[in-house]
Amino acid sequence: MTLSEKVIALDAGHGMGTAGKRCLKSIDPNQTREWFLNDRIADMVEAELAAYFCRVVRAGDTTGARDVPRSSRVKTANTAKADIYISIHHNAGINGGNGGGVTVHYYASGKADRKAKAQRLYTAVVGKNHLAGNRSQKVVPSSGLYVLKHTSMPALLLENGFMDSQVDTPIILTREHAEKTAQGITAFLVDELQLARRVDKPVEDVTDKAVHLGTYYRAYTGKPTTLSAALTSLGINSTYTFRKQIAAANDIRGYVGTAAQNTEMYNLLRAGLLKRV
């Protein structure tokens, strides 16, 4: 890490199996898990930040298999000396009603600038995804949210719409909404931390020319991370569209970016057995 790089802690809240954290069945028969929605956005933000001089630390389990304790998430961020902590969540409590919208939470007893940071994140996200909703308080002070209270850096918790809202749920299930939300979070971070863009160069779908004359992409041998980050580190296009092409080439059918699909591709990449497009 160079002196110019900032450290960003991203936290996709909960785990795939966390009790009760899912969309309302009467609106979403699949009962899509909150962790999937959270992690999808976090993956997108991490992939976008690869274009900037910064280091991303993931505070939870990027496979979703385990709901990492909040104390462990905080410890990860504090140990990494992160400059900012963004916790991504989706809300509930409307019980099938029509209300909803984005809210951003901050630690009320923290430094005076926390509210202003929360407002800037809210403005950046809603400016992209337009899910303003009808909450009376868009930027919400908190005294008890653990990750906001115990992190040693500025921390914000984004509730990106309601999983039990007739209005919000059909929207938050879409990839387009996730992409716009990720763009808003990234724009906020770039501006807030004054991140410098890396030297622009074409992103190729090959890394080592000699290796890629063969069948497989070069194996990823770095520290455990997400599929998107691993692909990016190898110079491979990590966009959803291209990952979908890679999935098809590896007989992973119906790719929509689920944790199981990404884990399967990630394991193939680590083994040097991910077929190139």
VMD Tcl script that draws the C-alpha trace (Angstrom):
set ca {
  {0.00 0.00 0.00}
  {1.39 3.41 -0.96}
  {1.07 6.54 1.12}
  {-1.61 7.84 -1.29}
  {-3.88 4.86 -0.82}
  {-6.88 4.92 1.49}
  {-8.33 1.84 3.19}
  {-12.07 1.24 2.81}
  {-13.93 -1.32 4.92}
  {-17.00 -2.74 3.17}
  {-19.50 -4.75 5.19}
  {-22.29 -6.73 3.51}
  {-24.57 -7.18 6.48}
  {-25.59 -10.59 7.90}
  {-25.13 -14.00 6.21}
  {-27.11 -16.04 3.73}
  {-28.71 -18.07 6.51}
  {-29.39 -15.31 9.05}
  {-32.87 -15.91 10.46}
  {-35.59 -13.60 9.20}
  {-33.36 -11.55 6.92}
  {-35.18 -12.04 3.63}
  {-37.80 -10.50 1.36}
  {-41.46 -10.90 2.22}
  {-42.82 -14.07 0.57}
  {-46.09 -12.49 -0.55}
  {-44.09 -9.98 -2.62}
  {-41.07 -12.12 -3.51}
  {-41.97 -15.84 -3.63}
  {-38.25 -16.69 -3.71}
  {-37.74 -14.89 -0.38}
  {-34.44 -13.50 -1.61}
  {-32.01 -13.25 1.30}
  {-30.88 -9.86 2.48}
  {-27.22 -10.97 2.46}
  {-27.43 -11.66 -1.28}
  {-28.72 -8.14 -1.93}
  {-26.11 -6.61 0.38}
  {-23.21 -8.62 -1.00}
  {-24.14 -7.99 -4.62}
  {-23.78 -4.25 -4.04}
  {-20.57 -4.65 -2.03}
  {-19.04 -6.73 -4.84}
  {-19.95 -4.05 -7.35}
  {-18.46 -1.28 -5.22}
  {-15.25 -3.28 -4.74}
  {-14.97 -3.85 -8.50}
  {-15.49 -0.15 -9.24}
  {-12.92 0.88 -6.63}
  {-10.29 -1.24 -8.40}
  {-9.94 1.75 -10.75}
  {-8.71 3.94 -7.87}
  {-5.71 4.03 -5.56}
  {-7.24 2.44 -2.47}
  {-7.43 -0.87 -0.66}
  {-10.74 -2.56 0.11}
  {-11.16 -4.70 3.21}
  {-14.25 -6.92 3.40}
  {-15.50 -7.13 6.97}
  {-17.82 -10.13 6.58}
  {-17.81 -13.57 4.99}
  {-17.85 -12.97 1.23}
  {-19.31 -16.44 0.62}
  {-22.29 -15.73 2.89}
  {-21.87 -19.09 4.61}
  {-21.35 -17.48 8.01}
  {-22.88 -14.46 9.69}
  {-19.68 -12.96 11.06}
  {-20.21 -11.43 14.54}
  {-20.39 -7.67 14.57}
  {-17.43 -7.51 16.95}
  {-15.31 -9.42 14.42}
  {-16.39 -7.13 11.58}
  {-15.39 -4.12 13.64}
  {-12.08 -5.73 14.61}
  {-11.26 -6.39 10.95}
  {-11.81 -2.73 10.08}
  {-9.98 -1.37 13.13}
  {-7.01 -3.70 12.62}
  {-6.76 -2.63 8.98}
  {-6.80 1.01 10.12}
  {-9.55 1.71 7.64}
  {-10.29 5.32 6.77}
  {-14.04 4.70 6.47}
  {-16.52 1.88 7.13}
  {-19.59 1.35 4.95}
  {-22.14 -1.22 6.12}
  {-24.66 -2.22 3.43}
  {-28.11 -3.45 4.46}
  {-31.73 -3.62 3.32}
  {-34.55 -2.68 5.65}
  {-37.84 -4.22 6.82}
  {-40.79 -3.23 8.98}
  {-43.45 -2.08 6.52}
  {-45.17 -5.49 6.50}
  {-46.41 -5.41 2.93}
  {-47.24 -1.71 2.86}
  {-46.34 0.88 0.23}
  {-43.77 2.99 2.05}
  {-40.02 2.69 2.04}
  {-36.89 4.30 0.68}
  {-33.21 4.64 1.44}
  {-31.94 5.73 4.84}
  {-28.40 6.27 6.14}
  {-27.53 5.81 9.82}
  {-24.66 7.37 11.76}
  {-23.42 7.31 15.36}
  {-25.10 10.24 17.11}
  {-22.44 10.52 19.84}
  {-19.58 10.45 17.35}
  {-17.69 13.39 15.91}
  {-19.70 16.34 14.65}
  {-18.96 15.57 11.00}
  {-20.74 12.21 11.02}
  {-24.17 13.62 10.20}
  {-22.80 15.58 7.25}
  {-21.03 12.47 5.93}
  {-24.25 10.48 6.25}
  {-26.13 13.17 4.34}
  {-23.53 13.13 1.57}
  {-23.79 9.33 1.26}
  {-27.59 9.52 1.16}
  {-27.48 12.21 -1.52}
  {-24.98 10.28 -3.63}
  {-26.92 7.00 -3.46}
  {-30.41 8.43 -4.02}
  {-29.02 10.64 -6.77}
  {-28.23 7.41 -8.64}
  {-30.96 4.93 -7.63}
  {-33.77 7.47 -7.03}
  {-35.26 5.41 -4.17}
  {-36.06 8.39 -1.96}
  {-39.16 6.81 -0.44}
  {-41.36 8.38 2.20}
  {-39.34 8.10 5.40}
  {-39.69 11.18 7.59}
  {-36.00 10.86 8.52}
  {-33.63 10.03 5.66}
  {-30.45 10.48 7.70}
  {-30.88 8.81 11.07}
  {-28.82 9.25 14.25}
  {-28.15 6.04 16.17}
  {-26.88 5.33 19.64}
  {-26.92 1.53 19.61}
  {-25.86 0.16 16.21}
  {-22.71 -1.78 17.13}
  {-20.66 -1.24 13.97}
  {-21.25 2.50 14.10}
  {-20.40 2.83 17.79}
  {-17.28 0.67 18.00}
  {-15.36 1.40 14.81}
  {-12.40 3.72 15.23}
  {-13.03 5.39 11.87}
  {-16.10 7.18 10.45}
  {-18.79 4.53 9.91}
  {-22.09 4.73 8.05}
  {-24.85 2.15 7.66}
  {-26.90 2.23 4.48}
  {-30.42 0.75 4.50}
  {-31.05 0.44 0.77}
  {-34.83 0.08 0.62}
  {-37.37 -2.22 2.27}
  {-37.65 -5.97 1.68}
  {-41.33 -6.00 2.72}
  {-42.56 -3.02 0.72}
  {-44.88 -3.33 -2.28}
  {-42.97 -0.40 -3.79}
  {-39.35 -1.07 -2.84}
  {-39.04 -4.85 -3.10}
  {-39.56 -5.24 -6.87}
  {-36.97 -2.48 -7.36}
  {-34.27 -3.71 -4.97}
  {-34.40 -7.18 -6.50}
  {-33.15 -5.85 -9.85}
  {-29.51 -5.80 -10.86}
  {-29.98 -2.33 -12.34}
  {-30.90 -0.94 -8.93}
  {-27.89 -2.64 -7.32}
  {-25.58 -1.18 -9.98}
  {-26.93 2.34 -9.50}
  {-26.61 2.02 -5.72}
  {-23.01 0.83 -6.09}
  {-22.29 3.77 -8.37}
  {-23.64 6.14 -5.73}
  {-21.55 4.58 -2.95}
  {-18.44 4.67 -5.11}
  {-19.02 8.30 -6.08}
  {-19.38 9.20 -2.41}
  {-16.15 7.38 -1.48}
  {-14.17 8.90 -4.35}
  {-15.25 12.39 -3.34}
  {-15.06 11.85 0.42}
  {-11.57 10.31 0.39}
  {-10.33 12.22 -2.66}
  {-9.34 8.97 -4.34}
  {-6.99 9.21 -7.29}
  {-7.80 7.19 -10.38}
  {-5.23 4.70 -11.54}
  {-3.72 5.27 -14.96}
  {-6.38 4.36 -17.44}
  {-5.61 1.44 -19.70}
  {-7.84 -0.95 -21.61}
  {-9.14 -3.82 -19.51}
  {-8.36 -6.96 -21.46}
  {-10.08 -10.28 -21.09}
  {-6.64 -11.88 -21.04}
  {-3.76 -11.49 -18.61}
  {-0.69 -13.53 -19.52}
  {-0.69 -13.92 -23.31}
  {1.21 -17.18 -23.25}
  {-1.07 -18.74 -20.67}
  {-4.21 -17.54 -22.39}
  {-3.25 -19.12 -25.67}
  {-4.28 -22.29 -23.80}
  {-7.63 -23.19 -22.28}
  {-7.58 -21.63 -18.81}
  {-7.10 -18.29 -17.13}
  {-4.02 -18.00 -14.97}
  {-4.65 -19.18 -11.40}
  {-5.37 -16.59 -8.73}
  {-2.83 -17.05 -5.93}
  {-3.46 -13.99 -3.77}
  {-5.18 -13.59 -0.44}
  {-8.82 -14.76 -0.12}
  {-11.16 -12.21 -1.69}
  {-14.24 -11.97 -3.90}
  {-14.51 -13.30 -7.43}
  {-14.72 -9.79 -8.89}
  {-11.63 -8.62 -7.03}
  {-9.67 -11.74 -7.98}
  {-10.52 -11.32 -11.66}
  {-9.64 -7.63 -11.56}
  {-6.28 -8.37 -9.94}
  {-5.45 -10.62 -12.88}
  {-6.46 -7.98 -15.40}
  {-9.61 -9.88 -16.40}
  {-12.79 -7.97 -17.10}
  {-14.88 -8.43 -13.92}
  {-18.13 -6.83 -15.06}
  {-21.33 -8.81 -14.62}
  {-21.75 -9.15 -18.39}
  {-18.31 -10.68 -18.83}
  {-18.62 -12.89 -15.73}
  {-21.81 -14.24 -17.27}
  {-19.84 -15.19 -20.40}
  {-17.16 -16.87 -18.27}
  {-19.84 -18.79 -16.37}
  {-21.33 -20.08 -19.63}
  {-17.88 -21.18 -20.82}
  {-17.54 -23.18 -17.60}
  {-20.96 -24.85 -17.79}
  {-22.38 -22.76 -14.95}
  {-25.91 -22.30 -16.25}
  {-28.33 -19.49 -15.50}
  {-25.66 -17.21 -14.03}
  {-27.14 -14.35 -12.02}
  {-24.24 -13.74 -9.63}
  {-25.39 -15.78 -6.64}
  {-22.92 -16.58 -3.86}
  {-22.86 -20.26 -4.88}
  {-22.16 -19.45 -8.53}
  {-19.44 -16.93 -7.69}
  {-17.83 -19.34 -5.23}
  {-17.76 -22.09 -7.86}
  {-16.06 -19.78 -10.35}
  {-13.69 -18.44 -7.71}
  {-12.60 -21.96 -6.74}
  {-11.97 -22.80 -10.39}
  {-9.91 -19.62 -10.75}
  {-7.80 -20.46 -7.70}
  {-7.17 -23.94 -9.10}
  {-6.19 -22.57 -12.50}
  {-9.15 -24.40 -14.05}
  {-11.39 -21.49 -15.02}
  {-11.90 -21.77 -18.77}
  {-11.27 -18.59 -20.69}
  {-13.82 -16.97 -22.96}
}
mol new
graphics top color blue
foreach p $ca { graphics top sphere $p radius 0.5 }
foreach p [lrange $ca 0 end-1] q [lrange $ca 1 end] { graphics top cylinder $p $q radius 0.2 }
display resetview
